[in-house]
Amino acid sequence: MINNLLEEIGSAKTIGITGHVRPDGDCVGAVLGLYSYLSNAYKDADIRIFLEEPAEMFSFLKGYDKIDSTFAYPGQFDVFFSLDSGDLERIEKSQKLFLGAKKSICIDHHISNQGFGDVSHVEPQASSTCEILTHMFEDEYMDAEVAKALYTGIAHDTGIFRYSCTGAKTFEALGKLVQYDFDGSKITDETFLQKTYVQNQILGRTLLESILFMDGRCIAGSIDRKAMEFYGVNSRDFEGIVNQLQVTKGVEVAIFMHETGTLEHKVSLRSNGKVDVSEVASYFGGGGHVRAAGCTMNGTFHDVLNNLSLHIERQLMEQDRMEQK
């Protein structure tokens, strides 16, 4: 675990930062928040960001224009950070840079993270990686740009402070961040709530074609590649769909999947408490949190659903037995 972040970095002159594939709000906020913070603390250091190109809605954050999506760097970093990634596989194209650094540091909050790198700091109880960083950062090197990025990440991973992962330490972090001059409501409106017309069409289609099963305790929706091509959308346009499925009355588990290849699906899982979806996702090579997890699975939509259902149903039955005692 890390007691003092700057002491871990020491006198590094070259620092690299990366996050997981298909970066979400917490990943982008953590990466750009750390970039801004270290830019204040290490003014003479060469600090590089390596990340798949994030959604344009995050372009207001400092450092967005510095993101290198080529992952090309000829030298060795003194320190290299992996943020918000549950394992090495999730940083894909940055693996070589991370493993080749003089010192590698992993900071994350996924319960499935077993720890990797020279230094590993994992807090599964934290709402987000941005929450962890907020508590790590010293006031001396904080400013509005750092605060905006961290606030964005916390807002996204807590569903605008609604999810069960939002705890006392989350609000302590938010209390620290809102002291700086930025418009938090604008951030949540424009990066979390606001949808394009096409995104609303995709959401509507998914809800319309979704199916309830297990006596209404589970709901599933999907988008295939044909529909994706018709609407001209990609995985970035699916943000929030699984969360909308999750709020269906009586549902314990929500599943959303989209086709990524021939008989291949990216699966997102959400739980309302009775099922540990990280356990389900981990069985299929994925991971995440107790109430939010994901994985990639092969087969038709119904093949995937049947395989997931076996594990979900087992947990639901165990919970039912416990409640009846």
C-alpha positions as CSV (number, residue, x, y, z in Angstrom):
1,M,0.0,0.0,0.0
2,I,1.1,3.6,-0.6
3,N,1.5,5.9,2.4
4,N,3.0,8.8,0.5
5,L,2.5,9.0,-3.2
6,L,5.3,11.6,-3.9
7,E,7.8,9.6,-1.8
8,E,7.0,6.5,-4.0
9,I,7.7,8.6,-7.1
10,G,10.9,10.1,-5.6
11,S,13.0,12.1,-8.0
12,A,11.6,10.5,-11.2
13,K,12.3,12.5,-14.4
14,T,10.1,10.4,-16.7
15,I,6.6,9.4,-15.6
16,G,4.1,7.4,-17.6
17,I,0.4,7.0,-16.9
18,T,-2.2,4.6,-18.4
19,G,-5.6,3.2,-17.7
20,H,-7.8,0.3,-18.9
21,V,-9.1,-0.3,-22.4
22,R,-12.3,1.4,-23.4
23,P,-11.7,4.1,-20.7
24,D,-14.8,5.2,-18.7
25,G,-15.3,8.3,-16.6
26,D,-13.3,7.1,-13.6
27,C,-10.4,5.9,-15.7
28,V,-10.2,9.2,-17.7
29,G,-10.7,11.3,-14.5
30,A,-8.0,9.3,-12.7
31,V,-5.5,9.4,-15.5
32,L,-5.9,13.1,-16.2
33,G,-6.2,14.0,-12.6
34,L,-2.9,12.3,-11.8
35,Y,-1.4,14.0,-14.9
36,S,-2.4,17.5,-13.7
37,Y,-1.4,16.8,-10.1
38,L,2.1,15.5,-11.1
39,S,2.5,18.4,-13.5
40,N,2.2,20.7,-10.5
41,A,4.5,18.7,-8.3
42,Y,7.1,17.8,-10.9
43,K,7.4,20.8,-13.2
44,D,10.7,19.6,-14.8
45,A,9.6,16.0,-15.3
46,D,8.5,14.5,-18.7
47,I,5.0,13.1,-18.0
48,R,3.3,11.1,-20.7
49,I,-0.3,9.8,-20.9
50,F,-1.0,6.5,-22.8
51,L,-4.7,5.7,-23.3
52,E,-7.2,4.7,-25.9
53,E,-8.9,7.8,-27.2
54,P,-11.6,8.7,-24.7
55,A,-15.0,10.1,-25.5
56,E,-14.9,13.7,-26.7
57,M,-17.2,14.7,-23.8
58,F,-14.1,14.6,-21.6
59,S,-12.1,17.0,-23.7
60,F,-12.7,19.8,-21.2
61,L,-10.2,18.2,-18.8
62,K,-6.6,19.3,-18.7
63,G,-4.3,16.9,-20.4
64,Y,-6.9,15.4,-22.8
65,D,-4.9,16.8,-25.8
66,K,-1.8,15.2,-24.4
67,I,-3.1,11.6,-24.6
68,D,-1.0,9.4,-26.8
69,S,-3.1,6.6,-28.3
70,T,-0.2,5.2,-30.3
71,F,1.4,3.7,-27.2
72,A,4.8,4.3,-28.8
73,Y,7.7,5.3,-26.6
74,P,11.3,4.4,-27.3
75,G,12.8,4.7,-23.8
76,Q,12.3,3.4,-20.3
77,F,10.2,5.3,-17.7
78,D,11.5,6.0,-14.2
79,V,7.9,5.4,-12.9
80,F,4.9,4.1,-14.7
81,F,1.3,4.1,-13.3
82,S,-1.6,1.8,-14.1
83,L,-4.9,3.3,-12.9
84,D,-8.3,1.8,-12.5
85,S,-7.3,-1.5,-14.1
86,G,-8.1,-4.8,-12.4
87,D,-5.2,-6.7,-14.1
88,L,-2.4,-6.4,-16.6
89,E,-4.6,-7.7,-19.4
90,R,-6.8,-4.6,-19.1
91,I,-4.0,-2.2,-19.9
92,E,-3.2,-4.1,-23.1
93,K,-1.0,-1.9,-25.3
94,S,0.7,-0.3,-22.3
95,Q,1.8,-3.6,-20.7
96,K,5.3,-3.4,-22.2
97,L,5.8,0.2,-21.0
98,F,4.5,-0.7,-17.5
99,L,6.6,-3.8,-17.1
100,G,9.7,-2.2,-18.6
101,A,9.6,0.8,-16.2
102,K,12.2,1.1,-13.4
103,K,9.3,1.3,-11.0
104,S,5.7,0.3,-11.8
105,I,2.7,1.4,-9.6
106,C,-0.8,0.1,-9.7
107,I,-3.7,2.1,-8.1
108,D,-7.1,0.6,-8.3
109,H,-10.4,-0.2,-6.6
110,H,-11.7,-3.3,-8.3
111,I,-12.3,-6.2,-5.9
112,S,-11.0,-8.6,-8.5
113,N,-7.6,-7.0,-8.5
114,Q,-5.0,-9.3,-7.0
115,G,-2.2,-6.7,-7.2
116,F,0.4,-6.3,-9.8
117,G,3.5,-4.1,-10.4
118,D,6.3,-3.2,-8.0
119,V,3.9,-1.3,-5.8
120,S,0.2,-2.1,-5.7
121,H,-2.5,0.0,-3.9
122,V,-6.0,-1.5,-4.1
123,E,-9.0,-0.3,-2.1
124,P,-12.0,-2.5,-3.1
125,Q,-14.2,-0.5,-0.7
126,A,-13.6,2.8,-2.5
127,S,-16.2,4.1,-4.9
128,S,-13.6,4.9,-7.5
129,T,-10.0,5.2,-8.3
130,C,-10.5,9.0,-8.3
131,E,-11.7,8.8,-4.7
132,I,-8.5,7.0,-3.7
133,L,-6.3,9.6,-5.5
134,T,-8.2,12.5,-3.9
135,H,-7.2,11.2,-0.5
136,M,-3.6,10.6,-1.6
137,F,-3.1,14.0,-3.1
138,E,-1.5,16.8,-1.1
139,D,-3.3,20.2,-1.0
140,E,-0.1,22.0,-2.0
141,Y,-0.3,20.6,-5.6
142,M,-4.1,20.6,-6.0
143,D,-5.9,23.1,-8.1
144,A,-9.2,23.4,-10.0
145,E,-8.0,21.3,-13.0
146,V,-7.0,18.4,-10.7
147,A,-10.3,18.7,-8.8
148,K,-12.4,18.7,-12.0
149,A,-10.9,15.5,-13.2
150,L,-11.3,13.7,-9.9
151,Y,-14.8,14.9,-9.4
152,T,-15.7,13.7,-12.9
153,G,-14.4,10.2,-12.1
154,I,-16.2,9.9,-8.8
155,A,-19.5,11.2,-10.3
156,H,-19.3,8.5,-13.1
157,D,-18.4,5.5,-10.9
158,T,-21.1,6.4,-8.3
159,G,-23.8,7.1,-10.8
160,I,-23.9,10.7,-9.6
161,F,-23.5,9.6,-6.0
162,R,-26.5,7.2,-6.1
163,Y,-24.8,3.8,-6.1
164,S,-24.2,1.8,-3.0
165,C,-20.4,2.2,-3.4
166,T,-20.9,5.8,-2.3
167,G,-19.7,5.9,1.3
168,A,-18.5,8.3,3.9
169,K,-15.0,8.5,2.4
170,T,-16.6,9.4,-1.0
171,F,-18.3,12.4,0.5
172,E,-15.1,13.4,2.3
173,A,-13.3,13.3,-1.0
174,L,-16.1,15.4,-2.6
175,G,-15.9,17.9,0.2
176,K,-12.2,18.3,-0.6
177,L,-12.8,18.8,-4.3
178,V,-15.8,21.2,-4.3
179,Q,-13.6,23.8,-2.5
180,Y,-12.1,24.5,-5.9
181,D,-13.7,26.7,-8.5
182,F,-15.6,24.5,-11.1
183,D,-19.2,23.8,-12.1
184,G,-19.9,20.3,-10.8
185,S,-23.5,20.2,-12.1
186,K,-22.4,21.1,-15.6
187,I,-19.9,18.2,-15.5
188,T,-22.5,15.7,-14.5
189,D,-25.1,17.0,-16.9
190,E,-22.7,17.0,-19.9
191,T,-20.7,13.9,-19.3
192,F,-23.2,11.6,-17.5
193,L,-26.8,12.6,-18.1
194,Q,-26.7,14.1,-21.6
195,K,-27.2,11.8,-24.5
196,T,-27.2,12.3,-28.3
197,Y,-30.3,11.6,-30.3
198,V,-28.8,8.3,-31.6
199,Q,-27.8,7.2,-28.1
200,N,-31.4,7.7,-27.0
201,Q,-32.5,5.7,-30.0
202,I,-30.2,2.8,-29.0
203,L,-31.3,3.0,-25.4
204,G,-35.0,2.9,-26.5
205,R,-34.4,0.0,-28.8
206,T,-32.6,-2.0,-26.1
207,L,-35.3,-1.3,-23.6
208,L,-38.0,-2.2,-26.1
209,E,-36.4,-5.5,-27.0
210,S,-35.2,-6.5,-23.5
211,I,-36.4,-9.6,-21.9
212,L,-37.3,-10.5,-18.3
213,F,-36.5,-13.9,-16.9
214,M,-36.1,-15.8,-13.6
215,D,-39.6,-14.7,-12.6
216,G,-38.8,-11.0,-13.4
217,R,-35.6,-11.0,-11.2
218,C,-33.3,-10.6,-14.2
219,I,-33.4,-8.5,-17.3
220,A,-31.2,-8.6,-20.4
221,G,-30.8,-6.5,-23.4
222,S,-28.4,-6.6,-26.4
223,I,-27.2,-4.8,-29.5
224,D,-25.8,-6.7,-32.4
225,R,-23.3,-5.5,-35.0
226,K,-26.0,-5.1,-37.6
227,A,-27.8,-2.6,-35.4
228,M,-24.6,-0.9,-34.5
229,E,-23.8,-0.4,-38.2
230,F,-27.4,0.8,-38.9
231,Y,-27.2,3.5,-36.2
232,G,-23.5,4.3,-36.8
233,V,-22.6,3.7,-33.1
234,N,-19.8,2.1,-31.2
235,S,-19.3,0.9,-27.6
236,R,-18.9,4.5,-26.3
237,D,-22.6,5.1,-27.2
238,F,-23.8,2.4,-24.8
239,E,-22.9,4.2,-21.6
240,G,-25.7,4.0,-19.1
241,I,-27.9,1.4,-20.9
242,V,-27.2,-1.3,-18.3
243,N,-27.9,1.1,-15.5
244,Q,-31.3,1.9,-17.0
245,L,-32.1,-1.8,-17.2
246,Q,-31.1,-2.1,-13.6
247,V,-33.8,0.3,-12.3
248,T,-36.6,-2.0,-13.6
249,K,-38.9,-2.8,-10.7
250,G,-38.3,-6.2,-9.2
251,V,-35.0,-6.8,-11.0
252,E,-32.0,-8.1,-9.0
253,V,-29.6,-8.4,-11.9
254,A,-29.3,-6.5,-15.2
255,I,-27.3,-7.7,-18.2
256,F,-26.4,-5.7,-21.3
257,M,-24.3,-7.1,-24.0
258,H,-23.1,-5.9,-27.4
259,E,-21.5,-7.9,-30.2
260,T,-17.8,-7.3,-30.7
261,G,-17.0,-10.0,-33.2
262,T,-18.4,-13.2,-34.6
263,L,-20.1,-15.0,-31.7
264,E,-18.3,-12.7,-29.3
265,H,-20.0,-10.3,-26.8
266,K,-18.9,-7.6,-24.3
267,V,-21.1,-8.2,-21.3
268,S,-21.9,-5.6,-18.6
269,L,-23.6,-6.8,-15.3
270,R,-25.3,-4.8,-12.6
271,S,-26.7,-6.1,-9.3
272,N,-29.1,-4.5,-6.8
273,G,-27.5,-6.4,-3.9
274,K,-28.4,-10.1,-3.8
275,V,-25.9,-11.2,-6.4
276,D,-22.1,-10.6,-6.5
277,V,-21.7,-10.0,-10.2
278,S,-17.9,-9.7,-9.8
279,E,-17.9,-13.4,-9.0
280,V,-20.0,-14.2,-12.1
281,A,-17.7,-12.0,-14.3
282,S,-14.5,-13.5,-12.8
283,Y,-15.7,-17.0,-13.7
284,F,-15.7,-16.0,-17.4
285,G,-12.4,-14.2,-17.3
286,G,-13.7,-10.7,-16.4
287,G,-14.0,-8.8,-13.1
288,G,-15.2,-5.7,-11.4
289,H,-17.2,-4.9,-8.3
290,V,-19.8,-6.7,-6.3
291,R,-22.6,-4.6,-7.9
292,A,-20.9,-3.7,-11.3
293,A,-18.8,-6.0,-13.4
294,G,-18.1,-7.1,-16.9
295,C,-16.5,-9.7,-19.1
296,T,-16.2,-10.9,-22.7
297,M,-18.0,-14.1,-23.7
298,N,-18.3,-16.3,-26.8
299,G,-21.5,-17.7,-28.3
300,T,-24.9,-16.5,-29.4
301,F,-26.9,-14.0,-27.3
302,H,-28.9,-17.0,-25.8
303,D,-25.7,-19.0,-25.2
304,V,-24.2,-16.2,-23.2
305,L,-27.4,-15.6,-21.3
306,N,-27.8,-19.3,-20.5
307,N,-24.2,-19.5,-19.2
308,L,-24.6,-16.4,-17.1
309,S,-28.0,-17.5,-15.7
310,L,-26.5,-20.6,-14.2
311,H,-24.3,-18.6,-11.9
312,I,-26.8,-15.8,-11.2
313,E,-29.5,-18.3,-10.3
314,R,-27.3,-20.2,-7.9
315,Q,-26.5,-17.1,-6.0
316,L,-30.2,-16.0,-5.9
317,M,-31.2,-19.4,-4.6
318,E,-28.6,-19.3,-1.9
319,Q,-29.8,-15.8,-0.8
320,D,-33.4,-17.0,-0.8
321,R,-32.5,-20.0,1.4
322,M,-30.6,-17.7,3.8
323,E,-33.6,-15.3,4.1
324,Q,-36.0,-18.2,4.8
325,K,-34.0,-19.4,7.8
